[in-house]
Amino acid sequence: MADVEDNLFREPTASDKQYFDIDLNKPKRQKTSHEKFETELGEKELEATKKGLPFAKVVARADFQAAIKSQIDEQLRQYGSVEYPEKIKLPEMDWNKYSDLKNFELIDEGETYDPYLTKTNPGLSVNASKKVYRFKGYGNKYTVMEDGPGAIKRAQEKSWKAQQAFKK
């Protein structure tokens, strides 16, 4: 008996190809410089978050917009309009600048109650530590929270120490 799966998919014939000319393996269009920037911005923000650092994405976007605007202004000055939008290149960004603690000032530091972690860990009152930063020269605030397993571990140690002190 013939294998049924062999008959489900077949290469299109020449007469089939006259009805469509779409290559499904290639994207329909190239990513714009803005889309490439946003993708890279998300990756860099994720890296900084994993390290427990703040990431000033608002500042990065402002720097990106300024770099793109300078390229557009240059074309406007040369040609009178944006003649070659494909010549607008993705600017080189110094990504370390947006997560370097030298560029931030610490505004607030403390703990905040985490109702979800407390609910999922009966018998524990879980408080996650937090630090609130502000990028120098900007008003945006960036909060860096302690990760969940670290907060649970700290709450367990605190509970254990309280039990040991109560037994004495």
C-alpha positions as CSV (number, residue, x, y, z in Angstrom):
1,M,0.0,0.0,0.0
2,A,1.3,3.4,-0.9
3,D,2.2,5.9,1.8
4,V,-0.6,8.5,2.1
5,E,1.7,11.3,3.1
6,D,3.6,11.2,-0.2
7,N,0.5,12.3,-2.0
8,L,-0.4,15.2,0.2
9,F,2.3,17.6,-0.9
10,R,3.7,18.0,-4.3
11,E,5.9,20.5,-6.1
12,P,3.8,22.9,-8.3
13,T,3.9,22.2,-12.0
14,A,4.7,24.9,-14.6
15,S,0.9,25.4,-15.2
16,D,0.4,25.8,-11.4
17,K,3.2,28.4,-11.1
18,Q,1.5,30.7,-13.6
19,Y,-1.2,31.5,-11.0
20,F,1.2,32.6,-8.3
21,D,4.7,33.8,-8.0
22,I,5.1,34.0,-4.2
23,D,8.1,32.5,-2.5
24,L,6.9,31.6,0.9
25,N,10.4,31.3,2.3
26,K,11.4,34.9,1.6
27,P,9.8,37.8,3.5
28,K,7.6,40.1,1.5
29,R,9.6,43.1,2.3
30,Q,12.9,44.2,4.0
31,K,12.7,45.4,7.6
32,T,13.0,49.2,7.9
33,S,15.8,50.7,10.0
34,H,13.2,51.5,12.7
35,E,12.0,47.9,12.9
36,K,15.6,46.6,13.1
37,F,16.3,49.1,15.9
38,E,13.3,48.1,17.9
39,T,14.3,44.4,17.6
40,E,17.8,45.1,18.8
41,L,16.5,47.4,21.5
42,G,14.3,44.6,22.9
43,E,17.3,42.2,22.9
44,K,19.5,44.7,24.7
45,E,16.8,45.4,27.2
46,L,16.4,41.7,27.9
47,E,20.1,41.3,28.5
48,A,20.2,44.2,31.0
49,T,17.1,42.9,32.8
50,K,18.7,39.5,33.2
51,K,21.8,41.2,34.7
52,G,19.6,43.1,37.1
53,L,20.4,46.5,35.6
54,P,18.1,49.3,34.5
55,F,17.8,50.0,30.8
56,A,16.9,53.5,29.5
57,K,15.0,52.6,26.4
58,V,13.4,56.0,26.2
59,V,16.8,57.6,26.0
60,A,17.9,55.0,23.4
61,R,14.9,55.8,21.2
62,A,15.6,59.6,21.5
63,D,19.2,59.1,20.4
64,F,18.0,56.9,17.5
65,Q,15.4,59.5,16.4
66,A,18.1,62.2,16.5
67,A,20.5,60.1,14.4
68,I,17.8,59.4,11.8
69,K,16.7,63.0,11.8
70,S,20.2,64.1,11.0
71,Q,20.4,61.8,8.0
72,I,17.0,63.0,6.8
73,D,18.1,66.7,7.3
74,E,21.2,66.0,5.3
75,Q,19.2,64.6,2.4
76,L,16.8,67.5,2.6
77,R,19.7,69.9,2.5
78,Q,21.4,68.1,-0.5
79,Y,18.4,67.2,-2.6
80,G,15.5,69.3,-1.3
81,S,13.5,66.2,-0.4
82,V,14.1,62.7,0.9
83,E,15.2,61.2,-2.5
84,Y,16.8,58.1,-1.2
85,P,15.1,56.6,1.8
86,E,17.1,53.4,1.3
87,K,20.2,55.4,2.1
88,I,19.0,56.0,5.6
89,K,21.1,53.6,7.6
90,L,20.8,52.1,11.0
91,P,23.0,54.3,13.2
92,E,25.7,52.6,15.4
93,M,24.5,52.7,19.0
94,D,26.5,52.4,22.2
95,W,24.2,50.0,24.0
96,N,26.3,49.9,27.2
97,K,25.5,53.6,27.7
98,Y,21.9,52.8,28.4
99,S,22.5,50.3,31.1
100,D,25.6,51.7,32.7
101,L,24.9,52.5,36.4
102,K,27.2,55.6,36.1
103,N,24.6,57.2,33.9
104,F,21.8,56.6,36.5
105,E,21.1,58.1,39.9
106,L,19.4,56.0,42.6
107,I,16.2,57.6,43.7
108,D,14.6,55.0,45.9
109,E,15.5,51.6,47.4
110,G,13.4,49.3,49.5
111,E,11.0,46.4,49.5
112,T,7.5,46.0,48.1
113,Y,4.9,43.3,49.0
114,D,4.4,40.7,46.2
115,P,0.8,39.4,46.5
116,Y,1.3,36.7,43.7
117,L,4.4,35.2,45.3
118,T,2.7,35.2,48.7
119,K,-0.4,33.5,47.4
120,T,1.6,30.8,45.6
121,N,3.8,30.2,48.6
122,P,1.4,29.6,51.6
123,G,2.8,30.5,54.9
124,L,5.3,33.1,53.5
125,S,4.9,36.8,53.3
126,V,7.1,37.6,50.3
127,N,8.6,41.1,49.8
128,A,10.7,41.7,46.7
129,S,13.5,44.3,46.9
130,K,13.4,47.1,44.4
131,K,15.5,49.9,43.3
132,V,14.2,53.0,41.4
133,Y,16.7,54.8,39.1
134,R,16.5,57.9,36.9
135,F,18.7,58.4,33.9
136,K,20.7,61.6,34.3
137,G,19.2,64.4,32.3
138,Y,15.9,62.7,31.9
139,G,12.8,62.4,34.1
140,N,11.9,58.8,33.3
141,K,12.0,56.4,36.2
142,Y,13.2,52.8,35.9
143,T,12.4,50.2,38.6
144,V,14.5,47.1,39.0
145,M,12.8,44.4,41.0
146,E,14.4,41.3,42.6
147,D,13.6,38.1,40.8
148,G,10.9,35.8,42.2
149,P,13.1,32.8,43.3
150,G,15.5,35.2,45.1
151,A,12.6,36.9,46.9
152,I,11.1,33.5,48.0
153,K,14.5,32.3,49.2
154,R,15.0,35.5,51.3
155,A,11.5,35.2,52.7
156,Q,12.2,31.5,53.7
157,E,15.4,32.5,55.4
158,K,13.7,35.3,57.3
159,S,10.9,32.9,58.4
160,W,13.4,30.3,59.4
161,K,15.4,32.8,61.5
162,A,12.2,34.0,63.2
163,Q,11.3,30.5,64.1
164,Q,14.8,29.8,65.5
165,A,14.6,33.0,67.6
166,F,11.2,32.0,68.9
167,K,12.4,28.6,70.0
168,K,15.2,30.1,72.1
